[in-house]
Amino acid sequence: MRSSLFPQNFLHTLGTLPPYYNNQLRFKIMRPENKSTPSASKSQIAANSNNPELNKLRQILHSDSTNGWDKCWEEGLTPWDLGSPTPVLVHLHSTGSLPIGRALVPGCGSGHDVVAIACPERHVVGLDISDNALKKASEVSVSFPITLSSGSPNAEHVKFLKTDFFTWCSPQKFDLIFDYTFFCAIEPNMRSQWARKISSLLKPDGELITLMFPIDDHEGGPPYKVSVTDYEEVLHPLGLKATHIADNELAIATRRGKEKLGRWKRFDCQSSL
Ligand SMILES: C[S@@+](CC[C@H](N)C(=O)[O-])C[C@H]1O[C@@H](n2cnc3c(N)ncnc32)[C@H](O)[C@@H]1O
């Protein structure tokens, strides 16, 4: 089903967010077209192959498939990193629209999304192959400003793991898996393997949420261009079908129109692997 995610007034939505996110979001809304906004200008270059920083990042990743991601984090070549939680994920969390239980964020980077959705009802595992990314993530988790009504910080409900998503053997399955800019970061010929791994890690009634970006027509990568069809092609054979696909109206300014939220559930429990 494809529909508009936020039919109501977008600014009205802000009133439902906790103060910290509200401030982050207002900052971005007040300066949506301001090219000097760090996260905005950084995300913009991700889709521009003529950009020297992006070319350097691609060069590192293509020349060192083992440690390339870690080098990018070490050198601060992280145009994907918003430096704050993803607004639409925060919205879903704060409106009680995310599954509770165990959640996984593969390719979690600096871990803002991991910490943002952690709570006593939801334990979140953030997984990344880069030591430097996880160093940042552990700093984020201890400095996170929000404490819950119970008084316990989100960090208590978070675990970061350094491991390769494709070879990881998890002892447990997940109620929720959230993918943002991980699918577009892997080589396109790995997408079937990505889907099989996701499927094997999801509980039979678990939910996959994909924030699909960048939906455009640039060449090369990472990030590689994506389309809804790219996800359907690898998820449908495993019985994972979209229950909801919509434009992400909470995308940051430079990603707006290039991002869709997809929610996927298993319809054929026999196809879980
Ligand atoms: C484009 S970044 C996205 C980070 C984060 N999701 C975000 O939106 O800011 C991709 C991340 O995936 C990690 N990564 C790449 N290949 C991986 C793998 N095979 N297993 C686990 N993490 C991986 C990289 O280190 C990097 O942090």
The ligand as an ORCA input file, in Angstrom:
! r2SCAN-3c Opt
* xyz 0 1
  C      26.326      4.995      4.951
  S      26.724      4.529      6.581
  C      25.150      4.676      7.405
  C      25.252      4.869      8.908
  C      23.921      5.101      9.612
  N      22.949      4.090      9.308
  C      23.380      6.469      9.299
  O      22.305      6.574      8.676
  O      24.009      7.460      9.676
  C      26.917      2.799      6.431
  C      27.440      2.165      7.685
  O      27.472      0.758      7.505
  C      28.665      0.246      8.050
  N      28.935     -1.009      7.338
  C      29.332     -1.181      6.064
  N      29.403     -2.473      5.752
  C      29.046     -3.156      6.866
  C      28.906     -4.545      7.189
  N      29.174     -5.482      6.271
  N      28.494     -4.885      8.423
  C      28.211     -3.934      9.351
  N      28.326     -2.615      9.118
  C      28.736     -2.227      7.887
  C      29.698      1.328      7.834
  O      30.792      1.256      8.720
  C      28.860      2.587      8.040
  O      28.910      3.034      9.366
*
